[in-house]
Amino acid sequence: MYGFIWRLLPGNTWIKALLSIVLALAVVYVLFQYVFPWAEPLLPFNDVTVDNQ
């Protein structure tokens, strides 16, 4: 998959490396701004219950 993306990007090695970094940062931004806040209420990590016995 990464080889396909590398071959798809235009330019020489330095431009491809720069574009790869920009694409990775864009993916991280989208994940933190949209995907993780949407998914957080669906995850059970904050549902802590303790029974008094």
C-alpha positions in Angstrom: 0.0 0.0 0.0 2.7 2.5 0.9 4.6 1.6 -2.3 1.5 2.4 -4.3 1.1 5.8 -2.6 4.9 6.5 -3.1 4.6 5.7 -6.8 1.4 7.8 -7.1 3.0 11.0 -5.7 4.6 13.3 -8.2 8.1 14.6 -8.2 11.5 13.4 -7.1 12.4 11.8 -3.8 12.5 15.0 -1.8 9.2 16.2 -3.0 7.6 12.8 -2.4 9.0 12.7 1.1 7.6 16.2 1.8 4.2 15.3 0.4 4.2 12.1 2.4 4.8 14.1 5.6 2.0 16.6 4.7 -0.4 13.7 4.0 0.4 12.0 7.3 -0.1 15.3 9.2 -3.4 15.8 7.4 -4.6 12.3 8.4 -3.6 12.9 12.0 -5.4 16.2 12.0 -8.6 14.7 10.6 -8.5 11.9 13.1 -8.1 14.2 16.1 -10.6 16.8 15.0 -13.4 14.6 13.6 -13.0 10.9 14.1 -11.9 10.6 17.7 -14.4 13.1 19.1 -17.2 11.3 17.2 -16.1 7.9 18.4 -15.4 8.8 22.1 -19.0 8.5 23.3 -19.3 5.1 21.7 -16.3 3.7 23.7 -16.9 2.2 27.1 -13.7 3.4 28.8 -15.5 5.9 31.1 -18.3 3.6 32.2 -16.8 2.6 35.5 -19.2 1.1 38.1 -18.4 -0.2 41.5 -20.9 -2.3 43.4 -21.3 -1.8 47.2 -21.5 -5.3 48.6 
